[in-house]
Amino acid sequence: MKPFEEQFTAWVDGQLSGEDLAEFEKELAKHPEASVEKVAAQKVTKLLREHPTAPPLTNGDFFNLQIQKELMTSEVPVRFAWNPARWFWPLPRLILPAAACLLIAGVLFKMFIATGDRPTAFGKSPYFAQVIEVWPSEPGIWANTVYNPEQNVTVVWLDGLDYIPANYELK
């Protein structure tokens, strides 16, 4: 069985007959607006049969010129025009994220870079180096380290060294 739309089109065109026409008319009783649609469809069909093609253009160049003129004089859409208010609008929305970034940068600077006069765990100076291991390159030399907390000084004591090379002189 065909769908209702296909049967309706065949009924408007007069192609239904016999048993199919009887069944469709029973179904059509449920749709009272169908007869009005059949009349409208028949009018459109008649007009299409009377005027199968569009009338030819007598002056095609004039028609094309009018279309081009209309396209050239139409307004530019707002989204393509330069609008200072649209350019400025994103700036206020960036204030809060920029302030948050500056705050985070300041906190990180204070925590990791700026030491100022803060006392350290190893003494008063913020610059502290701890000697972990000392070994001399020659087997007859012994190296020891001594740390003086009052003066915050670490001394490397070398035993068994006969001379100090010239490039190690104190200046």
Phi and psi restraints in degrees (value plus and minus 20) as a CYANA .aco file:
   2 LYS   PHI     -99.5   -59.5
   2 LYS   PSI     132.4   172.4
   3 PRO   PHI     -84.1   -44.1
   3 PRO   PSI     141.1   181.1
   4 PHE   PHI     -79.8   -39.8
   4 PHE   PSI     -59.5   -19.5
   5 GLU   PHI     -83.8   -43.8
   5 GLU   PSI     -61.3   -21.3
   6 GLU   PHI     -86.5   -46.5
   6 GLU   PSI     -60.9   -20.9
   7 GLN   PHI     -86.3   -46.3
   7 GLN   PSI     -57.2   -17.2
   8 PHE   PHI     -84.2   -44.2
   8 PHE   PSI     -63.4   -23.4
   9 THR   PHI     -83.8   -43.8
   9 THR   PSI     -62.3   -22.3
  10 ALA   PHI     -85.4   -45.4
  10 ALA   PSI     -56.3   -16.3
  11 TRP   PHI     -87.0   -47.0
  11 TRP   PSI     -62.4   -22.4
  12 VAL   PHI     -84.2   -44.2
  12 VAL   PSI     -60.0   -20.0
  13 ASP   PHI     -98.6   -58.6
  13 ASP   PSI     -25.4    14.6
  14 GLY   PHI      57.2    97.2
  14 GLY   PSI       7.9    47.9
  15 GLN   PHI    -118.7   -78.7
  15 GLN   PSI     -26.0    14.0
  16 LEU   PHI    -105.7   -65.7
  16 LEU   PSI     121.6   161.6
  17 SER   PHI    -173.4  -133.4
  17 SER   PSI     139.8   179.8
  18 GLY   PHI      44.7    84.7
  18 GLY   PSI    -150.1  -110.1
  19 GLU   PHI     -86.3   -46.3
  19 GLU   PSI     -58.4   -18.4
  20 ASP   PHI     -82.6   -42.6
  20 ASP   PSI     -60.4   -20.4
  21 LEU   PHI     -86.3   -46.3
  21 LEU   PSI     -60.6   -20.6
  22 ALA   PHI     -84.8   -44.8
  22 ALA   PSI     -63.6   -23.6
  23 GLU   PHI     -84.8   -44.8
  23 GLU   PSI     -61.2   -21.2
  24 PHE   PHI     -87.8   -47.8
  24 PHE   PSI     -57.7   -17.7
  25 GLU   PHI     -87.2   -47.2
  25 GLU   PSI     -51.7   -11.7
  26 LYS   PHI     -84.8   -44.8
  26 LYS   PSI     -62.7   -22.7
  27 GLU   PHI     -87.6   -47.6
  27 GLU   PSI     -53.9   -13.9
  28 LEU   PHI     -87.9   -47.9
  28 LEU   PSI     -43.5    -3.5
  29 ALA   PHI     -83.8   -43.8
  29 ALA   PSI     -45.4    -5.4
  30 LYS   PHI     -97.1   -57.1
  30 LYS   PSI     -35.0     5.0
  31 HIS   PHI    -140.3  -100.3
  31 HIS   PSI      69.5   109.5
  32 PRO   PHI     -89.4   -49.4
  32 PRO   PSI     -42.7    -2.7
  33 GLU   PHI     -98.2   -58.2
  33 GLU   PSI     -26.5    13.5
  34 ALA   PHI     -85.2   -45.2
  34 ALA   PSI     -55.1   -15.1
  35 SER   PHI     -87.3   -47.3
  35 SER   PSI     -55.8   -15.8
  36 VAL   PHI     -86.8   -46.8
  36 VAL   PSI     -60.6   -20.6
  37 GLU   PHI     -87.3   -47.3
  37 GLU   PSI     -52.3   -12.3
  38 LYS   PHI     -86.8   -46.8
  38 LYS   PSI     -61.1   -21.1
  39 VAL   PHI     -84.3   -44.3
  39 VAL   PSI     -63.2   -23.2
  40 ALA   PHI     -85.1   -45.1
  40 ALA   PSI     -61.5   -21.5
  41 ALA   PHI     -85.6   -45.6
  41 ALA   PSI     -56.6   -16.6
  42 GLN   PHI     -88.2   -48.2
  42 GLN   PSI     -55.0   -15.0
  43 LYS   PHI     -85.3   -45.3
  43 LYS   PSI     -63.7   -23.7
  44 VAL   PHI     -84.1   -44.1
  44 VAL   PSI     -61.3   -21.3
  45 THR   PHI     -82.6   -42.6
  45 THR   PSI     -61.8   -21.8
  46 LYS   PHI     -84.2   -44.2
  46 LYS   PSI     -63.1   -23.1
  47 LEU   PHI     -84.2   -44.2
  47 LEU   PSI     -60.0   -20.0
  48 LEU   PHI     -86.9   -46.9
  48 LEU   PSI     -53.6   -13.6
  49 ARG   PHI     -93.6   -53.6
  49 ARG   PSI     -53.2   -13.2
  50 GLU   PHI     -95.5   -55.5
  50 GLU   PSI     -55.5   -15.5
  51 HIS   PHI    -144.5  -104.5
  51 HIS   PSI      57.4    97.4
  52 PRO   PHI     -89.4   -49.4
  52 PRO   PSI     -47.9    -7.9
  53 THR   PHI    -148.3  -108.3
  53 THR   PSI     143.8   183.8
  54 ALA   PHI     -95.5   -55.5
  54 ALA   PSI     130.2   170.2
  55 PRO   PHI     -85.4   -45.4
  55 PRO   PSI     124.0   164.0
  56 PRO   PHI     -88.1   -48.1
  56 PRO   PSI     127.0   167.0
  57 LEU   PHI     -97.3   -57.3
  57 LEU   PSI     111.0   151.0
  58 THR   PHI    -100.2   -60.2
  58 THR   PSI     -50.6   -10.6
  59 ASN   PHI    -159.0  -119.0
  59 ASN   PSI      68.5   108.5
  60 GLY   PHI     -87.0   -47.0
  60 GLY   PSI     -54.2   -14.2
  61 ASP   PHI     -85.2   -45.2
  61 ASP   PSI     -59.7   -19.7
  62 PHE   PHI     -83.5   -43.5
  62 PHE   PSI     -61.4   -21.4
  63 PHE   PHI     -81.6   -41.6
  63 PHE   PSI     -66.2   -26.2
  64 ASN   PHI     -82.9   -42.9
  64 ASN   PSI     -59.3   -19.3
  65 LEU   PHI     -83.2   -43.2
  65 LEU   PSI     -60.1   -20.1
  66 GLN   PHI     -84.9   -44.9
  66 GLN   PSI     -59.3   -19.3
  67 ILE   PHI     -86.9   -46.9
  67 ILE   PSI     -63.7   -23.7
  68 GLN   PHI     -82.9   -42.9
  68 GLN   PSI     -60.6   -20.6
  69 LYS   PHI     -82.6   -42.6
  69 LYS   PSI     -61.0   -21.0
  70 GLU   PHI     -85.7   -45.7
  70 GLU   PSI     -59.4   -19.4
  71 LEU   PHI     -87.6   -47.6
  71 LEU   PSI     -58.2   -18.2
  72 MET   PHI     -91.7   -51.7
  72 MET   PSI     -52.1   -12.1
  73 THR   PHI    -113.2   -73.2
  73 THR   PSI     -22.8    17.2
  74 SER   PHI     -90.1   -50.1
  74 SER   PSI     131.6   171.6
  75 GLU   PHI     -91.6   -51.6
  75 GLU   PSI     128.1   168.1
  76 VAL   PHI     -95.5   -55.5
  76 VAL   PSI     114.4   154.4
  77 PRO   PHI     -80.2   -40.2
  77 PRO   PSI     132.2   172.2
  78 VAL   PHI     -82.8   -42.8
  78 VAL   PSI     -52.1   -12.1
  79 ARG   PHI     -87.4   -47.4
  79 ARG   PSI     -39.8     0.2
  80 PHE   PHI    -116.2   -76.2
  80 PHE   PSI     -36.1     3.9
  81 ALA   PHI     -97.2   -57.2
  81 ALA   PSI     128.7   168.7
  82 TRP   PHI     -96.4   -56.4
  82 TRP   PSI     105.5   145.5
  83 ASN   PHI    -151.9  -111.9
  83 ASN   PSI      93.0   133.0
  84 PRO   PHI     -81.8   -41.8
  84 PRO   PSI     -51.6   -11.6
  85 ALA   PHI     -85.8   -45.8
  85 ALA   PSI     -57.2   -17.2
  86 ARG   PHI     -91.3   -51.3
  86 ARG   PSI     -51.0   -11.0
  87 TRP   PHI     -91.5   -51.5
  87 TRP   PSI     -57.0   -17.0
  88 PHE   PHI     -99.2   -59.2
  88 PHE   PSI     -44.6    -4.6
  89 TRP   PHI     -75.6   -35.6
  89 TRP   PSI     -62.7   -22.7
  90 PRO   PHI     -87.0   -47.0
  90 PRO   PSI     -42.8    -2.8
  91 LEU   PHI     -82.1   -42.1
  91 LEU   PSI     -66.5   -26.5
  92 PRO   PHI     -82.6   -42.6
  92 PRO   PSI     -49.7    -9.7
  93 ARG   PHI     -91.6   -51.6
  93 ARG   PSI     -37.1     2.9
  94 LEU   PHI    -109.1   -69.1
  94 LEU   PSI     -28.5    11.5
  95 ILE   PHI     -84.0   -44.0
  95 ILE   PSI     -68.9   -28.9
  96 LEU   PHI     -84.0   -44.0
  96 LEU   PSI     -68.2   -28.2
  97 PRO   PHI     -82.5   -42.5
  97 PRO   PSI     -56.1   -16.1
  98 ALA   PHI     -85.9   -45.9
  98 ALA   PSI     -61.1   -21.1
  99 ALA   PHI     -84.3   -44.3
  99 ALA   PSI     -59.7   -19.7
 100 ALA   PHI     -84.4   -44.4
 100 ALA   PSI     -61.5   -21.5
 101 CYS   PHI     -83.8   -43.8
 101 CYS   PSI     -61.3   -21.3
 102 LEU   PHI     -84.4   -44.4
 102 LEU   PSI     -59.4   -19.4
 103 LEU   PHI     -83.9   -43.9
 103 LEU   PSI     -65.5   -25.5
 104 ILE   PHI     -83.6   -43.6
 104 ILE   PSI     -61.8   -21.8
 105 ALA   PHI     -83.3   -43.3
 105 ALA   PSI     -60.1   -20.1
 106 GLY   PHI     -84.3   -44.3
 106 GLY   PSI     -62.8   -22.8
 107 VAL   PHI     -84.8   -44.8
 107 VAL   PSI     -63.7   -23.7
 108 LEU   PHI     -84.1   -44.1
 108 LEU   PSI     -58.2   -18.2
 109 PHE   PHI     -82.7   -42.7
 109 PHE   PSI     -65.6   -25.6
 110 LYS   PHI     -85.4   -45.4
 110 LYS   PSI     -57.2   -17.2
 111 MET   PHI     -94.2   -54.2
 111 MET   PSI     -61.6   -21.6
 112 PHE   PHI    -128.9   -88.9
 112 PHE   PSI     -44.5    -4.5
 113 ILE   PHI    -131.1   -91.1
 113 ILE   PSI     -76.7   -36.7
 114 ALA   PHI     -97.9   -57.9
 114 ALA   PSI      90.7   130.7
 115 THR   PHI    -118.6   -78.6
 115 THR   PSI     -53.5   -13.5
 116 GLY   PHI      41.5    81.5
 116 GLY   PSI    -155.3  -115.3
 117 ASP   PHI    -125.9   -85.9
 117 ASP   PSI       7.6    47.6
 118 ARG   PHI     -90.4   -50.4
 118 ARG   PSI     114.2   154.2
 119 PRO   PHI     -92.0   -52.0
 119 PRO   PSI     127.2   167.2
 120 THR   PHI    -120.7   -80.7
 120 THR   PSI     154.7   194.7
 121 ALA   PHI     -92.0   -52.0
 121 ALA   PSI     -41.0    -1.0
 122 PHE   PHI    -123.1   -83.1
 122 PHE   PSI     -20.4    19.6
 123 GLY   PHI     138.9   178.9
 123 GLY   PSI    -187.3  -147.3
 124 LYS   PHI    -101.1   -61.1
 124 LYS   PSI     -49.6    -9.6
 125 SER   PHI     -99.9   -59.9
 125 SER   PSI     117.9   157.9
 126 PRO   PHI     -95.2   -55.2
 126 PRO   PSI     -34.7     5.3
 127 TYR   PHI    -120.4   -80.4
 127 TYR   PSI      87.2   127.2
 128 PHE   PHI    -157.3  -117.3
 128 PHE   PSI     114.5   154.5
 129 ALA   PHI    -145.7  -105.7
 129 ALA   PSI     115.5   155.5
 130 GLN   PHI    -129.5   -89.5
 130 GLN   PSI     108.2   148.2
 131 VAL   PHI    -104.1   -64.1
 131 VAL   PSI      99.6   139.6
 132 ILE   PHI    -115.4   -75.4
 132 ILE   PSI     -61.9   -21.9
 133 GLU   PHI    -169.8  -129.8
 133 GLU   PSI     121.7   161.7
 134 VAL   PHI    -150.2  -110.2
 134 VAL   PSI     111.8   151.8
 135 TRP   PHI    -163.1  -123.1
 135 TRP   PSI     112.3   152.3
 136 PRO   PHI    -103.3   -63.3
 136 PRO   PSI     141.4   181.4
 137 SER   PHI    -105.6   -65.6
 137 SER   PSI     -39.4     0.6
 138 GLU   PHI    -124.8   -84.8
 138 GLU   PSI     122.9   162.9
 139 PRO   PHI     -90.4   -50.4
 139 PRO   PSI     -40.8    -0.8
 140 GLY   PHI    -109.3   -69.3
 140 GLY   PSI     -15.2    24.8
 141 ILE   PHI    -131.4   -91.4
 141 ILE   PSI     117.6   157.6
 142 TRP   PHI    -133.4   -93.4
 142 TRP   PSI     118.5   158.5
 143 ALA   PHI    -140.4  -100.4
 143 ALA   PSI     113.9   153.9
 144 ASN   PHI    -152.3  -112.3
 144 ASN   PSI     134.2   174.2
 145 THR   PHI    -137.4   -97.4
 145 THR   PSI     123.2   163.2
 146 VAL   PHI    -150.7  -110.7
 146 VAL   PSI     108.7   148.7
 147 TYR   PHI    -130.8   -90.8
 147 TYR   PSI     110.7   150.7
 148 ASN   PHI    -129.7   -89.7
 148 ASN   PSI      85.9   125.9
 149 PRO   PHI     -90.4   -50.4
 149 PRO   PSI     -47.4    -7.4
 150 GLU   PHI     -86.0   -46.0
 150 GLU   PSI     -60.1   -20.1
 151 GLN   PHI    -120.3   -80.3
 151 GLN   PSI     -23.4    16.6
 152 ASN   PHI      35.7    75.7
 152 ASN   PSI      33.2    73.2
 153 VAL   PHI    -150.1  -110.1
 153 VAL   PSI     119.0   159.0
 154 THR   PHI    -133.7   -93.7
 154 THR   PSI     109.0   149.0
 155 VAL   PHI    -134.5   -94.5
 155 VAL   PSI     113.9   153.9
 156 VAL   PHI    -119.0   -79.0
 156 VAL   PSI      95.6   135.6
 157 TRP   PHI    -120.3   -80.3
 157 TRP   PSI     103.2   143.2
 158 LEU   PHI    -128.9   -88.9
 158 LEU   PSI     101.7   141.7
 159 ASP   PHI    -125.3   -85.3
 159 ASP   PSI     118.5   158.5
 160 GLY   PHI      72.2   112.2
 160 GLY   PSI     -13.2    26.8
 161 LEU   PHI    -110.4   -70.4
 161 LEU   PSI     100.8   140.8
 162 ASP   PHI     -97.0   -57.0
 162 ASP   PSI     -53.8   -13.8
 163 TYR   PHI    -167.9  -127.9
 163 TYR   PSI     144.6   184.6
 164 ILE   PHI    -129.2   -89.2
 164 ILE   PSI     105.6   145.6
 165 PRO   PHI     -81.5   -41.5
 165 PRO   PSI     135.4   175.4
 166 ALA   PHI     -83.9   -43.9
 166 ALA   PSI     -51.9   -11.9
 167 ASN   PHI     -97.5   -57.5
 167 ASN   PSI     -23.6    16.4
 168 TYR   PHI    -123.2   -83.2
 168 TYR   PSI      -8.6    31.4
 169 GLU   PHI     -81.9   -41.9
 169 GLU   PSI     125.8   165.8
 170 LEU   PHI    -101.7   -61.7
 170 LEU   PSI     120.5   160.5
